[in-house]
């Protein structure tokens, strides 16, 4: 299987990022270290091919700001819930791994949704099935079928928020159609 050649212009952001990470890992931003990091970045990018990330070409700031604020609110609320569960309930907390099929089949949207979910205390993505666009979420304090459905709704609401912020037109239309 031959892969298409990626131009240096397309690959440059990845290479620069790898060099910055190299300097940060070694805590040395001297020209010699960064040059060596650049050589390693080129070798890594050529040997370990990553498919290009396909962007939708849209970013809606009017949805991004409320999404970010709601996310911060969820982080704070979940932090207190986890603290309460740890202090009061202790080891008697019931957990579950829940499969959540997503609307989007874009790698970027699946990754973004998974990261947002994992940053909220009490939930963690344990598996991703790219072929079916399904996230498997470990949820804290999931006791019954109603809690499972609430977790699924929460994950899909986060995905819908991300689609409003940066999804494709087709995904955005599907979210709007669902809401109607």
ChimeraX attribute file (.defattr): number of C-alpha atoms within 10 A of each C-alpha:
attribute: neighborCount
match mode: 1-to-1
recipient: residues
	/A:1	3
	/A:2	4
	/A:3	7
	/A:4	7
	/A:5	7
	/A:6	12
	/A:7	8
	/A:8	11
	/A:9	8
	/A:10	10
	/A:11	13
	/A:12	12
	/A:13	11
	/A:14	15
	/A:15	21
	/A:16	16
	/A:17	13
	/A:18	20
	/A:19	23
	/A:20	16
	/A:21	15
	/A:22	20
	/A:23	20
	/A:24	11
	/A:25	10
	/A:26	11
	/A:27	10
	/A:28	13
	/A:29	16
	/A:30	9
	/A:31	10
	/A:32	10
	/A:33	16
	/A:34	20
	/A:35	14
	/A:36	13
	/A:37	22
	/A:38	20
	/A:39	14
	/A:40	16
	/A:41	20
	/A:42	18
	/A:43	12
	/A:44	13
	/A:45	15
	/A:46	12
	/A:47	9
	/A:48	8
	/A:49	10
	/A:50	8
	/A:51	10
	/A:52	10
	/A:53	9
	/A:54	9
	/A:55	14
	/A:56	16
	/A:57	9
	/A:58	12
	/A:59	16
	/A:60	13
	/A:61	12
	/A:62	10
	/A:63	15
	/A:64	16
	/A:65	12
	/A:66	13
	/A:67	17
	/A:68	13
	/A:69	11
	/A:70	14
	/A:71	18
	/A:72	14
	/A:73	13
	/A:74	15
	/A:75	18
	/A:76	13
	/A:77	14
	/A:78	16
	/A:79	15
	/A:80	13
	/A:81	16
	/A:82	16
	/A:83	15
	/A:84	12
	/A:85	17
	/A:86	13
	/A:87	10
	/A:88	11
	/A:89	13
	/A:90	10
	/A:91	9
	/A:92	10
	/A:93	13
	/A:94	12
	/A:95	15
	/A:96	17
	/A:97	18
	/A:98	19
	/A:99	18
	/A:100	20
	/A:101	17
	/A:102	19
	/A:103	18
	/A:104	22
	/A:105	15
	/A:106	18
	/A:107	16
	/A:108	16
	/A:109	23
	/A:110	21
	/A:111	13
	/A:112	15
	/A:113	24
	/A:114	23
	/A:115	13
	/A:116	18
	/A:117	21
	/A:118	16
	/A:119	15
	/A:120	18
	/A:121	19
	/A:122	19
	/A:123	22
	/A:124	20
	/A:125	20
	/A:126	13
	/A:127	14
	/A:128	18
	/A:129	12
	/A:130	12
	/A:131	7
	/A:132	12
	/A:133	17
	/A:134	19
	/A:135	25
	/A:136	18
	/A:137	23
	/A:138	20
	/A:139	20
	/A:140	20
	/A:141	19
	/A:142	19
	/A:143	13
	/A:144	11
	/A:145	9
	/A:146	10
	/A:147	15
	/A:148	19
	/A:149	14
	/A:150	12
	/A:151	21
	/A:152	19
	/A:153	13
	/A:154	14
	/A:155	22
	/A:156	17
	/A:157	14
	/A:158	20
	/A:159	24
	/A:160	25
	/A:161	22
	/A:162	23
	/A:163	27
	/A:164	24
	/A:165	20
	/A:166	22
	/A:167	25
	/A:168	19
	/A:169	14
	/A:170	12
	/A:171	19
	/A:172	19
	/A:173	14
	/A:174	16
	/A:175	19
	/A:176	12
	/A:177	9
	/A:178	9
	/A:179	8
	/A:180	6
